[in-house]
Amino acid sequence: LFLFITAAFGFFFNIIVITCICSCKALRRMTSAFIVHGCVLDMIKCVYCVPFASSLLQDVRPSYCSALGGSYVVIVTASGFNIVAMICCEAYTFSEHNVGGSGRGSLCCVLFGVVMVYIGSLIIHLGPTIIGGEFDYNTSIRNCIFVYGTIKSYVVHAMWIVIMTLAMVAAAYYLIFFYRHVQANSTHRLASLVRASIAISRGNTDNQDIRKIIRD
């Protein structure tokens, strides 16, 4: 029941995020595609809760257990890589915006990034986990995952943990990069705001200019 509730809540709130991005004009930019893509991946992960919850309630193993386990590992990895792409994109978009660029991104770059998320996940897992590993129904935890009790499964499971850890380290790196960039540009933005305020007080510019700076 907890898995069913998690699936329902996760699906619902991710749809809310996507709706907010689509309805808010300021967020309807090309780079928001990574956030939407992340929401879609989260909804897919929520769907995985359903067969596992059903198998727990009915006390039977899910059909196509090996395919469920293998695809789940790839989806979770793709979700981790997408987090890195999302933060990296926001950091560099912020940089572009500060040097006078549009900061909205291009369709080509976004599509390339999304495709690379899946290609990277599949290539990484094809060798060590999907081909080298073995997925089956684990009666102890009632889930389709790496078969426990064999050296090979422990090795591929450890490799998966290392892959996801490296992805989270990369995400943390770009968050720090983003934070430092924001801090470095805060003085420049404050100076721009002060200059615009002085210009308005002297009647040299329109109020729309200062509103734009504040909004940015």
Helices and strands as residue ranges (DSSP letters): H 2-23, G 25-27, G 30-32, H 33-58, H 65-98, H 107-125, I 126-131, E 135-138, E 143-146, H 151-201, H 207-215
